[in-house]
Amino acid sequence: MLALTVSGEISDSTNESRAFSFFPMCLNIGILVASFIGGTFGSSKSFPTLTSAFPIFKTYPYLLPNFLAALLPLLVAIIAAIWLEETLPPKASPSDVSSEGTLTGSDDGVTGPDDLDKEETSLKALFTPHINAIMFSFAILSLLGGAQTALQPLFAFTPVRDGGLGFGEKEIGIAMSIRSVATIAVQLLAFPALQRTFGTNRLFRWLMVLWLPTYLGLPFLNAIARTGDHPVIVWVGLSATLLCSAIANMAFGTCWIGCRSDCADAQCATCS
């Protein structure tokens, strides 16, 4: 959320579609990196030299992937502390306000009394019918996206006789990589142009329709897998459902843009 807030404060209508398209892209890059860490360093038993040098990894064989994963947020925190600049102007303290009600030193970009009143009124602006509709839509979208992320690998792993595809770890990794790569591609290459061409609301409606084949296509894939004669068709169908999911994920960007554009000011968009 902090990253979204910063992007909302430093972008405008000319580049907001490009800015917000980076978030799903970065999320799926993270999924690819996490899959690599989990698959390669899933257990320190595969690294006897490491366990002999550091016995703790032998005592706790799954410490290695968790340790490597913990290094990533630490690295991000260090980078942010060094290079990330504050985008929100500092608030005025009571001592900064003169007896006439004006702010001393307000030319330096410090928030004055008028700005504080603006922040208070911006909280009321969050509860307009249009913004409430966006928040409700975002909640439904998050449910669809989160459920699909959890169901896809479970469906792929479940045996065919129980309604799944009976994939192994390698096949599941390939399927999740297809989804991640497709999401990165459509977010980076297609979303800004589509948002400018069709508009935020119209694009959101069409993208939500794509969740239907993402879910409804899974039972048909199991029916094909039960025949045991068409593995290529199963992979083509699975790739199609994953592609629909990747494209539908662009709806997150439309919600963020819609919320930002419908807010009266930057503080309102930040609170949203």
Buried (B, 14 or more C-beta within 10 A) or exposed (E): EEEBBBBBBEBEEEEBBBBBBBBBBEBBBEBBBBBEBBEEBBEBEEBEEBBEEBEEBBEEBBBBBEBBBEEEEEEEEEEEEEEEEEEEBEEBEEEBBEEEEEBBEBEEEBBBBEBEEBBEEBEEBBEBEEBEEBBEBBEEBEEBBEEBBEBBBEBBBBEBEEBBBBBEEEBBBBBBBBBBBBBBBBBBEBBBEBBEEBEBEEBBEBBBEBBEBBBEBBEEBBEBBEEEEEEEEBBEBBBBBBBBBBBBBBBBBBBBBBBBEBBBEBBBBBBB
